[in-house]
Amino acid sequence: VGPGYLMANPEYSDEPWSKPDEAVRYLPMQAQPGDFAFFVRNEGVEIQYQHHQFLIIRHASILALIRPDSADIIEQVTNLLR
């Protein structure tokens, strides 16, 4: 999600005869189930389909993704089982 992980561009060359390129490239992130997303509120569309509610957000409207640590998920599951 926008713009993603910063990486060096392997095609970049600072030679004067090469075509101009950006020195960095961004690897886009993909949202996964269980991620928490911060997004622009006015950009979301809420729909109901087959008795389930969905919130549809444009990829460009997601500001940040927070992915829970695997230890956090295990702790939440054990708390549910108590």
C-alpha positions in Angstrom: 0.0 0.0 0.0 1.1 3.4 -1.1 3.8 3.5 -2.1 5.2 0.3 -0.5 8.6 -1.0 0.4 11.5 1.2 -0.7 14.0 -0.7 -2.9 17.0 0.1 -5.0 16.2 0.1 -8.7 18.4 -2.5 -10.4 17.9 -0.7 -13.8 19.3 2.6 -12.5 22.5 3.9 -14.0 24.1 7.2 -13.3 26.0 7.1 -16.6 25.3 10.2 -18.7 24.4 8.3 -21.9 21.8 6.1 -20.3 18.2 7.1 -20.2 17.1 8.9 -17.0 15.6 6.5 -14.4 14.6 6.7 -10.8 17.2 5.5 -8.3 14.6 3.8 -6.2 11.6 1.6 -6.8 8.6 0.8 -4.6 7.4 -2.8 -4.0 3.6 -2.4 -3.4 2.2 -4.1 -0.3 -0.9 -6.3 -0.4 -3.5 -6.2 2.3 -4.3 -9.6 3.9 -7.2 -10.8 6.1 -6.6 -9.7 9.7 -4.7 -6.6 8.8 -5.8 -3.3 10.3 -6.0 -0.5 7.7 -6.0 3.3 8.1 -7.8 4.8 5.2 -9.4 8.0 3.9 -12.9 7.8 5.5 -14.8 9.4 2.6 -13.4 6.9 0.1 -15.0 3.8 1.7 -18.2 2.2 0.4 -20.1 -0.1 2.6 -22.2 -2.8 0.9 -24.3 -5.7 2.1 -24.2 -9.0 0.1 -25.8 -12.2 1.2 -26.3 -11.0 4.8 -22.6 -10.0 5.1 -21.3 -6.5 5.3 -18.3 -5.5 3.3 -16.2 -2.3 3.3 -14.7 -1.5 -0.1 -11.7 0.8 -0.1 -9.7 1.9 -3.2 -6.0 0.8 -3.0 -4.9 4.4 -3.3 -7.0 5.4 -0.3 -5.3 3.1 2.2 -2.8 5.2 4.2 -1.2 2.5 6.3 -1.5 -1.2 7.1 -0.8 -2.7 10.5 -0.1 -6.4 10.4 -0.4 -8.1 13.8 2.7 -10.0 15.0 2.3 -13.8 15.0 2.8 -13.8 18.8 0.0 -11.3 19.2 -2.4 -13.6 17.2 -1.4 -16.7 19.2 -2.1 -14.7 22.4 -5.5 -13.6 21.2 -6.5 -17.2 20.3 -5.4 -18.5 23.7 -7.4 -15.7 25.4 -10.5 -16.7 23.4 -10.1 -20.4 24.5 -10.1 -19.4 28.2 
